[in-house]
Amino acid sequence: MTMERLTGRRALVTGAASGIGRATALRLASEGASVFCADIDALGAEQTAKAIDASGGKAKSGAIDVADLGSCEEGVERAAGSLDGLDLLANIAGILRPGHTLEQDASVFDLTISINLTGTFNMCRSALPKLLEGGGAIVNMASAAALQGVPYNAAYCASKAGVVGLTRSLASEYARREIRVNCICPGGVMTPMTQSGFPVEAPDANLMARIAPQMPKIGKPEDIAALVAYLASDEAGYMTGSAITIDGGQLA
Ligand SMILES: NC(=O)c1ccc[n+]([C@@H]2O[C@H](COP(=O)([O-])OP(=O)(O)OC[C@H]3O[C@@H](n4cnc5c(N)ncnc54)[C@H](O)[C@@H]3O)[C@@H](O)[C@H]2O)c1
């Protein structure tokens, strides 16, 4: 079934070169949105835009480094210019760098925060003036790791918990100005981020066992994209400030 909940909407999706971001760009376009596919991987973003074009949708693409506020501001200008405005922002770009807290270089913490948390803030800050012109919606990508201690992932867990706090703050600040801000907390999803397994040397089996039984199944990028599309649509008009788990029962 093809729904047309987003006809006429103009969407910017970060992380659109791969995984959940790519699936989100394709899904929003399939529901009628015109989509600006953004990623630090410009070629990958272009390929997603071409796939949308090939299936009859409308898409543009460009490079944005979400960790760089200037790049975000410039990218939002380009996106709004090419789409003739902006109604939706999906902040999907992110990184995962597991490691032993005492062994991993401390710079990994800053890097993870700069992309996952500051990057989400940078994009919201850059896009809000455009969204305020006619109202709109922001969907941020947090994680089940925002709500659950995952060993060997201090930076990632901290960054995603920050995304939940950022989402709630912006939702309350802009609730009366027709901007809805929600975030999604997925469990394990099969993407390039997770396909390499769990790249930590000599993990403590007891610690890992705390998490493993709680992961009854792994999701598909399309499962998460469907929730982004719902939150972006008017059907979610009464939802703002929510952090929604979608995890196959991981946190149940
Ligand atoms: N895969 C999972 O199990 C899972 C679970 C929960 C949350 N998430 C979150 O979902 C989002 C997407 O993850 P994915 O699994 O699709 O990963 P992915 O690695 O397939 O895609 C991430 C994308 O982000 C882009 N990116 C990285 N740094 C960037 C930067 N500085 N500026 C712009 N783009 C940048 C990458 O180039 C890539 O295209 C991430 O925020 C991730 O933390 C993933």
The ligand as an SDF file (V2000), in Angstrom:
LIG
                    3D

 44 48  0  0  0  0  0  0  0  0999 V2000
   21.7010    0.2030   13.4480 N   0  0  0  0  0  0  0  0  0  0  0  0
   21.2710    0.1550   14.7050 C   0  0  0  0  0  0  0  0  0  0  0  0
   21.1930   -0.9280   15.3360 O   0  0  0  0  0  0  0  0  0  0  0  0
   20.8440    1.4200   15.3920 C   0  0  0  0  0  0  0  0  0  0  0  0
   20.1340    1.3010   16.6040 C   0  0  0  0  0  0  0  0  0  0  0  0
   19.7510    2.4670   17.2580 C   0  0  0  0  0  0  0  0  0  0  0  0
   20.0320    3.6980   16.7180 C   0  0  0  0  0  0  0  0  0  0  0  0
   20.7190    3.7740   15.5410 N   0  0  0  0  0  0  0  0  0  0  0  0
   20.9940    5.1100   15.0130 C   0  0  0  0  0  0  0  0  0  0  0  0
   20.4370    5.2340   13.7270 O   0  0  0  0  0  0  0  0  0  0  0  0
   21.2040    6.1570   12.9550 C   0  0  0  0  0  0  0  0  0  0  0  0
   21.5850    5.5360   11.6240 C   0  0  0  0  0  0  0  0  0  0  0  0
   22.3910    4.4030   11.8800 O   0  0  0  0  0  0  0  0  0  0  0  0
   22.6220    3.2470   10.8050 P   0  0  0  0  0  0  0  0  0  0  0  0
   22.5750    1.9830   11.5680 O   0  0  0  0  0  0  0  0  0  0  0  0
   21.7570    3.4570    9.6280 O   0  0  0  0  0  0  0  0  0  0  0  0
   24.1650    3.5110   10.4670 O   0  0  0  0  0  0  0  0  0  0  0  0
   24.9610    3.6450    9.0850 P   0  0  0  0  0  0  0  0  0  0  0  0
   26.3910    3.5840    9.4830 O   0  0  0  0  0  0  0  0  0  0  0  0
   24.4360    2.6650    8.0950 O   0  0  0  0  0  0  0  0  0  0  0  0
   24.5980    5.1080    8.5890 O   0  0  0  0  0  0  0  0  0  0  0  0
   25.0520    6.2560    9.2560 C   0  0  0  0  0  0  0  0  0  0  0  0
   25.2090    7.3600    8.2410 C   0  0  0  0  0  0  0  0  0  0  0  0
   25.5990    8.5560    8.9310 O   0  0  0  0  0  0  0  0  0  0  0  0
   26.5760    9.1980    8.1220 C   0  0  0  0  0  0  0  0  0  0  0  0
   27.4300   10.0880    8.9100 N   0  0  0  0  0  0  0  0  0  0  0  0
   28.3910    9.7530    9.8080 C   0  0  0  0  0  0  0  0  0  0  0  0
   29.0100   10.8490   10.2790 N   0  0  0  0  0  0  0  0  0  0  0  0
   28.4250   11.9190    9.6750 C   0  0  0  0  0  0  0  0  0  0  0  0
   28.6170   13.3240    9.7560 C   0  0  0  0  0  0  0  0  0  0  0  0
   29.5640   13.8520   10.5350 N   0  0  0  0  0  0  0  0  0  0  0  0
   27.8240   14.1170    9.0070 N   0  0  0  0  0  0  0  0  0  0  0  0
   26.8730   13.5990    8.1930 C   0  0  0  0  0  0  0  0  0  0  0  0
   26.6640   12.2710    8.0590 N   0  0  0  0  0  0  0  0  0  0  0  0
   27.4220   11.4350    8.8070 C   0  0  0  0  0  0  0  0  0  0  0  0
   27.3770    8.0590    7.5130 C   0  0  0  0  0  0  0  0  0  0  0  0
   28.1260    8.4700    6.3800 O   0  0  0  0  0  0  0  0  0  0  0  0
   26.2850    7.0620    7.1860 C   0  0  0  0  0  0  0  0  0  0  0  0
   25.7690    7.2540    5.8810 O   0  0  0  0  0  0  0  0  0  0  0  0
   22.4040    6.5310   13.8230 C   0  0  0  0  0  0  0  0  0  0  0  0
   22.1280    7.7570   14.4860 O   0  0  0  0  0  0  0  0  0  0  0  0
   22.4660    5.3950   14.8220 C   0  0  0  0  0  0  0  0  0  0  0  0
   23.1170    5.7750   16.0150 O   0  0  0  0  0  0  0  0  0  0  0  0
   21.1210    2.6690   14.8590 C   0  0  0  0  0  0  0  0  0  0  0  0
  1  2  1  0
  2  3  2  0
  2  4  1  0
  4  5  1  0
  4 44  2  0
  5  6  2  0
  6  7  1  0
  7  8  2  0
  8  9  1  0
  8 44  1  0
  9 10  1  0
  9 42  1  0
 10 11  1  0
 11 12  1  0
 11 40  1  0
 12 13  1  0
 13 14  1  0
 14 15  2  0
 14 16  1  0
 14 17  1  0
 17 18  1  0
 18 19  2  0
 18 20  1  0
 18 21  1  0
 21 22  1  0
 22 23  1  0
 23 24  1  0
 23 38  1  0
 24 25  1  0
 25 26  1  0
 25 36  1  0
 26 27  1  0
 26 35  1  0
 27 28  2  0
 28 29  1  0
 29 30  1  0
 29 35  2  0
 30 31  1  0
 30 32  2  0
 32 33  1  0
 33 34  2  0
 34 35  1  0
 36 37  1  0
 36 38  1  0
 38 39  1  0
 40 41  1  0
 40 42  1  0
 42 43  1  0
M  CHG  2   8   1  16  -1
M  END
$$$$
